[in-house]
């Protein structure tokens, strides 16, 4: 059974490492199937999908495999050792009648030689240098296969969008500064591009997230669609919802109840794999449980640091950007000179752990004042930092209008720059 489980795991997860590490001797009950998969991979540089395997082997049993990779490897090796040991012992019994002492020595030697496969550790970046060129050309020619847009052009220009993998983006702010709105804005943008998206919401219901989706997607009055305006014209909203259901890509909203109130990285991974999600938002990383240490005695800093580490690993493994929302401390932030800042919260004000920002690829703080939202790029592994992006924002309709400012780091045409500078000055005076 474990051989069949492993083959199903390899096919469903596209796990090239598992396929290459274990040769056909580990799949003695499924030699033909294994050889078909490995040959397909060598010829086409991709693991065949299930339909291709079934076309070749109609009787191949399809299994849903939820076990961890470590468990699968352990059981596969265990079965391999048992099978090899039986063959060695059966062969050795023929020699006992001739020379028992020698047979025992040979038996011991052969059994000792049964060792797990040697896994290659590390990558020789000298010999693999061609891969970097190929990746560069592919990213240039097929940008949409590597990067998601945030839905905000100026933010895309600053942080180069959301990378599909090795991307743990932290969005943090003090209470009531629209950090969840910004996170959902990013998720809606990916959904609008035709991809499956996940949104874990520990504080809002799926209904509330849905109303925000409608506002961000088609700018419906958020108060109106929630029934807060008695004479709101509901006809257009009804027609929109009817048309919306024809979309095939999903926007999956989960709450702690969906995970039996134990929200681990493994549970998040299963959710991503089961629904083929291409990007997720965790609207509250502090609500997650650290599966490395289920003990409640673990301090918050250690817990959140390890969760952030595991989320980054998960993003890299599955090629899925993860956006995590965190609340900043209530205490005033300080600037580089140690002075109290009334502007954006700094990295050291992230509630619970600076280990979160350490493991993040990008960190963006959010400040909402009256009709403007300001995004500060606190950390950006692949680009500039300390940029300040200002948007005129209507929280009720989800409309964003960019306002240039001297700290944006973006160059605009002279006439547009003059106009937006005046608009920015007006908005600052209004604060």
Secondary structure, DSSP 4 states (H G I P E B T S, - for coil): -HHHHHHHHHHHHT-HHHHHHS-GGGGTTSHHHHHHHHHHHHHHSSPPPHHHHHHH-TTPPP----S-HHHHHHHHHHHHHHHHHHHHHHHHHHHHTT-HHHHHHHHHHHHHT--PPPPP-S--TTTTHHHHHHHHHHHHH-GGGTEE--S-HHHHHHH-SEESSS-EEEEEESTTSSHHHHHHHHHHHHHHTT--EEEE-SSS-HHHHHHHHHHHHH---HHHHTT-STT---HHHHHHHHHHTT--S-EEEE-GGGGTT---HHHHHHHHHHTT-SEEEES-GGG---TT---TTS-HHHHHHHHHHHHHHHHHHHT-EEEEEEEBPSSPEE-TTS-EESSSPPGGGBTT-THHHHH-SEEEEEEEETTEEEEEEEEETTS--S-EEEEEEETTTTEEEEE--TTS-----HHHHHHHHHHHHHHHHH-
